[in-house]
Amino acid sequence: MEQEKQLTSLPENAYRELKPGEEYTPIMPASSSPREVTPYSVTMGIVMAIVFSAAAAFLGLKVGQVFEAAIPIAIIAVGMGNVMGKRNMLGQNVIIQSIGASSGVIVAGAIFTLPALYILGLDAAFYQVFLSSLFGGLLGIVLLIPFRKYFVKEMHGKYPFPEATATTEVLISGEKGGNQAKLLAVAGLIGGLYDFAVGTFGMWTESVSTRICAWGQVAADKFKVVFSLNTSAAVLGLGYIIGLKYAMIITAGSCLVWFLVVPLVGSLADTIDPAAMASLLGVTRADILADPASIFTAENLFAFIGKPIGIGGIAMAGIIGIIRQSKIIRQAVGLAVSEFGGGKSAAAAPERTQRDISIKRILTILIATLISVFVFFHFGLLDGWVQSVTAILIDLKQFEGFVSSFHKIGSRERVSISREGLAAAVRLDESGKVEQARLSLGAVGGTPIRVTDAEEYMRGRVLDEKLVEEITPMVAETIHNNCRPANRLYKTEAARGLTADTFAKLMSRL
C-alpha cells in the first residue's frame, strides 16, 4: 500500500529543505534498475522534440516568447503509455520529456539570433543554421552538467523548481496524466480550429485595436495612445502556460511602453525635426524616408523606440541576474572542479542517482566543441581561410610597394557584417602607371572572389577616376555571375558606389 502511495505522489520532503542528517529517497531509488533509455523512449522523445520545436519556433517568431514544453510532453508521454497499455513507464517517460523539452531552449537560441542574418540582408545556408544551433545546444548542455549536483542535491528544497516539480507529479500520476492527456488533446483541437478559422477564412481579426473606433483613431493620431489585444489561441494558451504572475509582468511592460513612453515621445513631435529623428534612430524603411513625419505615428514610435527599450531591459535584466547569482555559480563550479582531481570522493563509485559524466570528459567535449565552433565560423561563415592560408604560403615580399584599401556596404560603418565588400591593392611603376593590381569581392559568394579581368585591364594604365569608371562594369558583372538570385539585383546595383568608394580611399593613400 505504501509502495502504491509512493508511485502516485512525491515524498513529503521533496518540497522542503532536508533536516540535518535527513536523506531524500527519490521515486526511483538508487537501488532500483528502471528501464530508461529504450528504442521507444528515444524515438518518442525525438518525435516530441520535432513537434514542439516547430510550435516553439512559430510562437517565438510570432510573439517573441517561447514556452517550456516539459509539462505538455509529460502529459502526452503518460497518455500515450496508457493508450498503448504499457506498464512501469516512469523511467522511459522521464527520457521522453527530457529529450522533447530541450527543443524549446534550442529553438529560443536560434530564433532570437538567426533572423539577424536576414535583417542584415545576408544569406544563411541550411548547414550554417543547423551547425550553429547544434554547437550552441551542445555547449549549453555540457556547461549545465556540472551545475546539476549543486542545484539538485546540495540545494535540495532551497530552490522550488516549480515546473520540474509539476512535471514530475504528472509523470508519476499515471491515471491523472492520462486524463490530462485527453484534456490537452481537446484543448489543442479547439485552439487549432479557432486559429484555422481566423487565419484561413478571416472569420475574426487576430489583433483588435482601438483604431477601429473613431475615438480610438483620434487618440492614436493626437495623443499617440493605442490599445491592442492579440486574440490568437496560441497567445492565450501561452499566457496560461507561463502563469498569471509572469503574464502580468509582461503586460505591465507593454503598458509602460504603449501608454507612457510612446505618448511622451509623441508629444515632442512639434519640437523635433522628423528627418533628424529618423536619421538618429537609423531608420531605413523606404515609406518613412519618403514621409519622415510618419515616424511619429504610435506604431512607428513603438517599433523604433519602444522595442529597443524593451530589448535593452531584457538584456540588462540578464546581466543583473548573472551578477546576483555569481556566488552561486562560483559554488557550483567549485563543486565540479573539486572532482576533477579524482580525489577520494571521486574514487568511490557513485550511486545511480548521483552518476554524472566525469568532469574530464565534460572538458574534453567542451574543448572539442569550442574548436569546432572556431573552425565553423572561420571557414564556414567568415571566409577568412583563403586569406589565412595565402598569407602563410606566399612570400610577402612580393607585395612590397602595394597600396591597399577596403570598403564595405553594411548596416553600420563598424562592428557589422558586410552585405558586400571590395578590397583593392595596387602597385605603381616608376612612371606612375599600374604595375600590379588585386581586386577581391566579399559577401558575394561562398568565398572571396577575385575580379581578374579588371586586374588585367588596369595594368599599364594611369589610376584615375576614368579608369575606375571603366572597371566598374567588370566588378558588377563578377557580382552578377556569382551572387545568389535573391540578392543579385541589389548587390549588382551597389557595385558602382562600392567600387568608387574603395578606390577613392586607395587613391587618397597614394
C-alpha positions as CSV (number, residue, x, y, z in Angstrom):
1,M,0.0,0.0,0.0
2,E,2.9,2.3,0.9
3,Q,4.6,1.5,-2.4
4,E,1.4,2.4,-4.3
5,K,1.2,5.7,-2.4
6,Q,4.8,6.5,-3.4
7,L,4.0,5.8,-7.0
8,T,1.2,8.4,-7.1
9,S,2.9,11.3,-5.3
10,L,6.2,12.7,-4.4
11,P,7.6,12.1,-0.8
12,E,6.8,14.8,1.7
13,N,10.4,16.0,1.9
14,A,10.6,16.6,-1.8
15,Y,9.1,20.1,-1.3
16,R,11.2,21.4,1.6
17,E,14.8,21.6,2.8
18,L,16.1,18.5,4.4
19,K,16.7,18.4,8.2
20,P,20.2,17.6,9.5
21,G,21.0,14.0,8.7
22,E,17.8,13.5,6.7
23,E,18.1,11.8,3.3
24,Y,15.8,12.1,0.4
25,T,14.7,8.9,-1.3
26,P,13.5,9.6,-4.8
27,I,10.6,7.8,-6.5
28,M,13.1,5.7,-8.4
29,P,15.7,5.0,-5.6
30,A,19.3,4.3,-6.3
31,S,18.9,0.6,-5.6
32,S,16.3,0.2,-8.4
33,S,17.1,-0.5,-12.1
34,P,14.4,1.1,-14.1
35,R,14.1,0.9,-17.9
36,E,15.0,4.4,-19.1
37,V,16.9,4.6,-22.5
38,T,15.0,2.3,-24.8
39,P,14.1,2.5,-28.6
40,Y,10.6,3.6,-27.7
41,S,11.7,6.4,-25.3
42,V,14.3,7.8,-27.6
43,T,12.0,7.6,-30.7
44,M,9.1,9.3,-28.9
45,G,11.5,11.9,-27.4
46,I,12.7,12.8,-30.9
47,V,9.2,13.0,-32.2
48,M,8.2,15.3,-29.3
49,A,11.3,17.4,-29.9
50,I,10.4,17.9,-33.6
51,V,6.7,18.7,-33.0
52,F,7.4,21.2,-30.1
53,S,10.4,22.7,-31.9
54,A,8.1,23.7,-34.7
55,A,5.5,25.0,-32.3
56,A,8.1,27.0,-30.3
57,A,9.7,28.4,-33.4
58,F,6.3,29.6,-34.7
59,L,5.2,31.1,-31.5
60,G,8.6,32.7,-30.7
61,L,8.8,34.4,-34.1
62,K,5.2,35.5,-33.8
63,V,5.0,37.0,-30.3
64,G,8.6,36.9,-29.1
65,Q,8.1,34.4,-26.4
66,V,8.7,30.6,-26.3
67,F,7.2,28.2,-23.8
68,E,8.7,25.3,-21.8
69,A,7.4,22.1,-23.3
70,A,8.2,19.8,-20.4
71,I,4.7,19.7,-18.9
72,P,2.7,19.1,-22.1
73,I,5.2,16.5,-23.3
74,A,5.0,14.7,-19.9
75,I,1.2,14.6,-20.2
76,I,1.4,13.3,-23.7
77,A,4.0,10.7,-22.8
78,V,1.9,9.4,-19.9
79,G,-1.3,9.4,-22.0
80,M,0.4,7.5,-24.9
81,G,1.7,4.9,-22.4
82,N,-1.8,4.4,-21.0
83,V,-3.3,4.2,-24.5
84,M,-0.7,1.6,-25.6
85,G,-1.2,-0.4,-22.3
86,K,2.4,0.0,-21.2
87,R,3.4,-0.5,-17.6
88,N,6.3,0.7,-15.5
89,M,6.9,3.6,-17.9
90,L,8.2,6.2,-15.4
91,G,11.9,5.9,-16.4
92,Q,11.1,5.9,-20.1
93,N,8.7,8.9,-19.7
94,V,11.4,10.9,-18.0
95,I,13.7,10.3,-21.0
96,I,10.8,11.3,-23.4
97,Q,10.2,14.6,-21.7
98,S,13.9,15.3,-21.2
99,I,14.6,14.9,-24.9
100,G,11.5,16.7,-26.1
101,A,11.7,19.6,-23.6
102,S,15.2,20.5,-24.9
103,S,13.5,21.7,-28.1
104,G,12.3,25.0,-26.6
105,V,15.7,26.0,-25.3
106,I,17.5,25.3,-28.6
107,V,14.8,26.9,-30.6
108,A,14.8,30.0,-28.5
109,G,18.6,30.4,-29.0
110,A,18.1,30.1,-32.8
111,I,15.0,32.2,-33.5
112,F,16.2,35.2,-31.4
113,T,19.6,35.3,-33.2
114,L,19.5,33.8,-36.7
115,P,16.9,36.3,-38.0
116,A,19.6,38.9,-37.6
117,L,21.3,37.4,-40.7
118,Y,18.2,38.1,-42.8
119,I,17.7,41.5,-41.3
120,L,21.2,42.3,-42.4
121,G,20.4,41.0,-45.9
122,L,22.8,38.1,-45.7
123,D,22.3,34.6,-47.0
124,A,22.3,31.7,-44.5
125,A,22.7,28.2,-45.8
126,F,20.9,25.3,-44.1
127,Y,24.1,23.8,-42.9
128,Q,25.1,27.1,-41.3
129,V,21.8,27.3,-39.4
130,F,22.0,23.6,-38.4
131,L,25.6,23.7,-37.2
132,S,25.2,27.0,-35.3
133,S,22.2,25.5,-33.4
134,L,23.9,22.2,-32.9
135,F,27.1,23.7,-31.4
136,G,25.1,26.2,-29.3
137,G,22.9,23.5,-27.9
138,L,25.9,21.2,-27.2
139,L,27.7,24.0,-25.4
140,G,24.7,24.7,-23.3
141,I,24.2,21.1,-22.3
142,V,27.8,20.5,-21.5
143,L,28.1,23.7,-19.4
144,L,24.9,22.8,-17.5
145,I,26.0,19.3,-16.3
146,P,28.5,20.5,-13.6
147,F,25.6,22.5,-12.0
148,R,23.2,19.6,-11.6
149,K,24.7,18.2,-8.4
150,Y,24.9,21.6,-6.7
151,F,21.3,22.7,-7.5
152,V,19.5,19.4,-7.4
153,K,21.3,17.7,-4.4
154,E,23.2,20.3,-2.4
155,M,20.4,22.9,-2.7
156,H,17.5,20.5,-2.2
157,G,14.4,22.4,-1.2
158,K,16.1,25.8,-1.3
159,Y,15.1,26.3,-4.9
160,P,11.5,25.2,-5.6
161,F,11.8,24.4,-9.4
162,P,8.0,24.6,-9.8
163,E,8.0,23.4,-13.4
164,A,10.2,20.4,-12.7
165,T,8.1,19.5,-9.7
166,A,4.9,19.8,-11.7
167,T,6.4,17.7,-14.5
168,T,7.4,15.0,-12.0
169,E,3.9,15.0,-10.5
170,V,2.4,14.4,-13.9
171,L,4.9,11.6,-14.7
172,I,4.3,9.7,-11.5
173,S,0.5,10.1,-11.7
174,G,-0.3,7.7,-14.5
175,E,-4.1,7.8,-14.2
176,K,-4.2,11.5,-13.7
177,G,-1.8,12.1,-16.5
178,G,-4.0,10.1,-18.9
179,N,-7.0,12.3,-18.1
180,Q,-4.9,15.4,-18.6
181,A,-3.7,14.0,-22.0
182,K,-7.4,13.8,-23.1
183,L,-8.0,17.4,-21.9
184,L,-4.8,18.5,-23.7
185,A,-5.9,16.9,-26.9
186,V,-9.4,18.5,-26.7
187,A,-7.9,22.0,-25.9
188,G,-5.4,21.6,-28.8
189,L,-8.2,20.7,-31.2
190,I,-10.4,23.7,-30.2
191,G,-7.4,26.1,-30.4
192,G,-6.4,24.7,-33.8
193,L,-9.9,25.0,-35.2
194,Y,-10.2,28.6,-33.9
195,D,-6.8,29.7,-35.4
196,F,-7.6,27.9,-38.6
197,A,-11.0,29.7,-38.9
198,V,-9.4,33.1,-38.1
199,G,-6.3,32.7,-40.3
200,T,-7.8,30.9,-43.3
201,F,-11.4,32.3,-43.6
202,G,-10.9,35.6,-41.8
203,M,-14.0,35.0,-39.6
204,W,-12.4,37.2,-36.9
205,T,-9.5,39.5,-36.6
206,E,-6.4,38.2,-34.8
207,S,-5.5,41.6,-33.4
208,V,-8.1,44.1,-32.0
209,S,-7.1,47.7,-31.8
210,T,-8.8,50.9,-30.6
211,R,-8.1,52.3,-34.0
212,I,-11.3,50.5,-35.2
213,C,-13.3,53.2,-33.3
214,A,-13.5,56.9,-34.2
215,W,-12.4,57.9,-30.7
216,G,-9.5,55.4,-30.9
217,Q,-8.3,56.9,-34.1
218,V,-8.3,60.4,-32.6
219,A,-6.4,59.1,-29.5
220,A,-3.8,57.4,-31.7
221,D,-3.3,60.4,-34.0
222,K,-3.4,63.2,-31.4
223,F,-2.1,61.5,-28.2
224,K,-0.2,58.5,-29.6
225,V,-2.2,56.2,-27.4
226,V,-3.2,52.8,-28.9
227,F,-4.6,49.8,-27.1
228,S,-4.4,46.5,-28.9
229,L,-5.1,42.9,-28.0
230,N,-4.0,39.7,-29.7
231,T,-6.8,37.2,-29.7
232,S,-4.8,34.3,-31.1
233,A,-5.4,31.0,-29.3
234,A,-1.6,30.4,-29.3
235,V,-1.1,33.7,-27.4
236,L,-3.9,33.0,-25.0
237,G,-2.5,29.5,-24.4
238,L,1.0,30.9,-23.8
239,G,-0.4,33.3,-21.2
240,Y,-2.0,30.3,-19.4
241,I,1.2,28.3,-19.5
242,I,3.5,31.0,-18.2
243,G,1.1,31.8,-15.4
244,L,-0.6,34.9,-14.0
245,K,2.5,36.4,-12.3
246,Y,4.7,36.5,-15.4
247,A,1.8,37.3,-17.7
248,M,1.1,40.4,-15.6
249,I,4.8,41.4,-15.7
250,I,4.8,41.2,-19.5
251,T,1.5,43.1,-19.6
252,A,2.9,45.8,-17.3
253,G,6.0,46.2,-19.6
254,S,3.7,46.6,-22.6
255,C,1.5,49.2,-20.8
256,L,4.6,51.2,-19.7
257,V,5.8,51.4,-23.3
258,W,2.5,52.0,-25.1
259,F,0.9,54.3,-22.5
260,L,3.9,56.2,-21.2
261,V,7.0,56.1,-23.4
262,V,5.2,56.3,-26.8
263,P,2.9,59.2,-25.9
264,L,5.7,61.0,-24.2
265,V,7.9,60.9,-27.2
266,G,5.0,61.6,-29.5
267,S,4.2,64.8,-27.5
268,L,7.6,66.1,-28.8
269,A,6.6,65.8,-32.4
270,D,6.2,69.6,-32.9
271,T,9.6,70.3,-31.5
272,I,11.7,67.7,-33.3
273,D,12.6,67.6,-37.0
274,P,11.1,64.2,-38.3
275,A,14.0,63.7,-40.7
276,A,16.6,64.3,-38.0
277,M,14.6,61.9,-35.8
278,A,14.6,59.2,-38.5
279,S,18.3,59.6,-39.0
280,L,19.1,59.4,-35.3
281,L,17.1,56.2,-35.0
282,G,18.8,54.7,-38.0
283,V,15.5,54.2,-39.9
284,T,16.0,52.6,-43.4
285,R,12.3,51.9,-44.3
286,A,11.5,53.5,-47.6
287,D,8.0,54.6,-46.6
288,I,9.3,56.6,-43.6
289,L,12.2,58.1,-45.6
290,A,9.7,59.3,-48.2
291,D,7.5,60.8,-45.5
292,P,9.6,61.5,-42.4
293,A,6.6,62.8,-40.5
294,S,5.2,59.2,-40.3
295,I,8.0,58.4,-37.8
296,F,5.7,59.9,-35.2
297,T,2.8,57.5,-35.6
298,A,2.2,55.4,-32.4
299,E,3.1,52.2,-34.2
300,N,6.4,53.5,-35.6
301,L,7.4,55.0,-32.3
302,F,6.8,51.7,-30.7
303,A,8.9,49.9,-33.4
304,F,11.9,52.2,-33.3
305,I,11.9,53.4,-29.7
306,G,9.7,51.1,-27.6
307,K,11.1,47.8,-28.8
308,P,14.8,48.8,-28.3
309,I,14.0,49.9,-24.8
310,G,12.3,46.6,-24.1
311,I,15.3,44.7,-25.6
312,G,17.7,46.7,-23.5
313,G,15.6,46.0,-20.4
314,I,15.7,42.3,-21.1
315,A,19.5,42.3,-21.7
316,M,20.1,44.3,-18.6
317,A,17.9,42.0,-16.5
318,G,20.0,39.1,-17.7
319,I,23.3,40.8,-16.8
320,I,21.9,41.8,-13.3
321,G,20.7,38.2,-12.8
322,I,24.2,36.8,-13.7
323,I,25.8,39.3,-11.3
324,R,23.4,38.5,-8.4
325,Q,23.9,34.7,-9.0
326,S,27.7,35.0,-9.3
327,K,28.2,33.5,-5.9
328,I,26.0,30.5,-6.6
329,I,27.7,30.0,-10.0
330,R,31.2,30.0,-8.3
331,Q,30.0,27.5,-5.7
332,A,28.6,25.2,-8.4
333,V,31.7,25.4,-10.5
334,G,33.9,24.9,-7.4
335,L,32.0,21.7,-6.6
336,A,32.5,20.4,-10.1
337,V,36.2,21.4,-10.2
338,S,36.8,19.7,-6.8
339,E,36.0,16.4,-8.5
340,F,38.5,17.0,-11.4
341,G,41.5,15.8,-9.4
342,G,40.0,12.4,-8.8
343,G,40.1,12.6,-5.0
344,K,38.7,10.0,-2.6
345,S,35.2,11.1,-3.1
346,A,35.6,10.7,-6.8
347,A,37.3,7.3,-6.5
348,A,34.3,5.6,-5.0
349,A,31.6,4.6,-7.5
350,P,28.7,6.9,-7.1
351,E,25.2,5.6,-6.7
352,R,23.0,5.5,-9.7
353,T,21.0,8.7,-8.9
354,Q,24.2,10.7,-8.5
355,R,26.0,9.5,-11.6
356,D,27.3,12.2,-13.9
357,I,29.5,12.5,-16.9
358,S,33.0,13.0,-15.4
359,I,34.4,16.5,-15.4
360,K,37.4,15.3,-17.5
361,R,35.0,14.1,-20.2
362,I,33.0,17.3,-20.0
363,L,36.1,19.4,-20.5
364,T,37.1,17.2,-23.5
365,I,33.7,17.6,-25.1
366,L,33.8,21.3,-24.3
367,I,37.2,21.9,-25.8
368,A,36.3,19.8,-28.9
369,T,33.1,21.8,-29.3
370,L,34.9,25.2,-29.0
371,I,37.4,24.1,-31.6
372,S,34.5,23.0,-33.9
373,V,32.9,26.4,-33.3
374,F,36.1,28.2,-34.2
375,V,36.5,26.1,-37.4
376,F,32.9,26.6,-38.3
377,F,33.0,30.4,-38.0
378,H,36.4,30.7,-39.6
379,F,35.8,28.5,-42.6
380,G,32.0,28.3,-42.8
381,L,31.0,31.9,-42.2
382,L,33.8,34.4,-42.2
383,D,35.5,33.0,-45.3
384,G,38.8,34.1,-43.8
385,W,40.6,30.8,-44.6
386,V,41.6,32.0,-48.1
387,Q,43.4,35.0,-46.7
388,S,44.9,33.0,-43.8
389,V,46.3,30.2,-46.0
390,T,47.5,32.6,-48.6
391,A,49.4,34.7,-46.0
392,I,51.2,31.5,-44.8
393,L,52.1,30.1,-48.2
394,I,53.2,33.1,-50.2
395,D,56.3,35.3,-49.8
396,L,55.0,38.6,-48.6
397,K,58.0,40.4,-50.1
398,Q,56.4,40.3,-53.5
399,F,53.7,42.7,-52.1
400,E,56.2,45.4,-51.2
401,G,55.1,48.7,-52.7
402,F,51.4,47.8,-52.8
403,V,48.8,50.3,-51.5
404,S,45.5,48.8,-50.4
405,S,42.0,49.8,-49.3
406,F,38.8,48.1,-48.3
407,H,35.2,49.3,-48.3
408,K,32.0,47.5,-47.3
409,I,28.3,48.1,-47.5
410,G,26.7,47.3,-44.2
411,S,24.1,48.5,-41.7
412,R,26.8,50.3,-39.8
413,E,30.3,51.5,-40.6
414,R,31.8,49.4,-37.8
415,V,31.1,46.2,-35.9
416,S,28.7,44.8,-38.6
417,I,28.8,42.1,-41.1
418,S,29.3,43.3,-44.6
419,R,26.4,42.9,-47.1
420,E,29.0,43.5,-49.8
421,G,32.7,44.4,-49.7
422,L,35.6,45.1,-52.0
423,A,39.3,45.0,-51.3
424,A,41.8,46.6,-53.7
425,A,45.6,46.7,-53.8
426,V,47.8,48.2,-56.5
427,R,51.4,48.8,-57.1
428,L,52.6,51.6,-59.4
429,D,55.7,51.6,-61.6
430,E,58.2,54.5,-61.9
431,S,56.0,56.3,-64.4
432,G,53.0,56.2,-62.1
433,K,51.1,53.5,-64.1
434,V,49.6,50.4,-62.5
435,E,52.1,47.6,-62.5
436,Q,50.1,45.0,-60.4
437,A,46.5,45.0,-59.2
438,R,44.5,42.8,-56.9
439,L,40.7,43.1,-56.5
440,S,38.7,40.8,-54.3
441,L,34.9,40.8,-53.6
442,G,33.5,39.6,-50.3
443,A,30.0,38.6,-49.2
444,V,29.1,37.8,-52.8
445,G,29.8,34.1,-53.0
446,G,30.8,31.3,-50.6
447,T,34.5,32.5,-50.7
448,P,36.2,35.8,-51.6
449,I,36.2,36.3,-55.4
450,R,39.0,37.8,-57.5
451,V,38.0,40.2,-60.3
452,T,40.7,39.0,-62.6
453,D,39.5,40.8,-65.8
454,A,39.6,44.1,-64.0
455,E,43.1,43.4,-62.7
456,E,44.4,42.7,-66.2
457,Y,42.7,45.7,-67.6
458,M,44.3,48.1,-65.0
459,R,47.9,47.1,-65.9
460,G,49.9,49.8,-67.7
461,R,47.2,52.4,-67.2
462,V,47.0,55.5,-65.1
463,L,45.0,55.1,-62.0
464,D,42.4,57.8,-62.0
465,E,38.6,58.3,-61.9
466,K,38.3,57.4,-65.6
467,L,40.0,54.0,-65.1
468,V,37.7,53.4,-62.1
469,E,34.7,54.1,-64.2
470,E,35.9,51.6,-66.9
471,I,36.5,48.7,-64.5
472,T,33.2,49.2,-62.6
473,P,31.1,47.2,-65.2
474,M,33.6,44.3,-64.7
475,V,33.1,44.4,-61.0
476,A,29.3,44.5,-61.5
477,E,29.5,41.5,-63.9
478,T,31.5,39.5,-61.5
479,I,28.9,40.2,-58.7
480,H,26.1,39.3,-61.1
481,N,27.7,36.0,-62.1
482,N,28.5,34.8,-58.6
483,C,25.7,36.2,-56.4
484,R,22.6,34.3,-55.4
485,P,19.4,35.3,-57.3
486,A,17.7,36.7,-54.3
487,N,20.4,39.3,-53.7
488,R,21.7,39.7,-57.3
489,L,19.8,42.9,-58.3
490,Y,20.7,44.8,-55.1
491,K,24.3,43.8,-55.0
492,T,24.9,44.4,-58.7
493,E,23.3,47.9,-58.5
494,A,25.6,48.7,-55.5
495,A,28.7,47.9,-57.5
496,R,29.2,51.4,-58.8
497,G,29.2,53.1,-55.3
498,L,31.3,50.2,-53.8
499,T,34.0,50.5,-56.5
500,A,34.1,54.3,-56.4
501,D,34.4,54.4,-52.6
502,T,37.1,51.7,-52.4
503,F,39.3,53.4,-55.0
504,A,38.7,56.8,-53.5
505,K,40.3,55.6,-50.3
506,L,43.1,53.9,-52.2
507,M,44.0,56.9,-54.3
508,S,44.0,59.2,-51.2
509,R,46.8,57.0,-49.8
510,L,49.0,57.1,-52.9
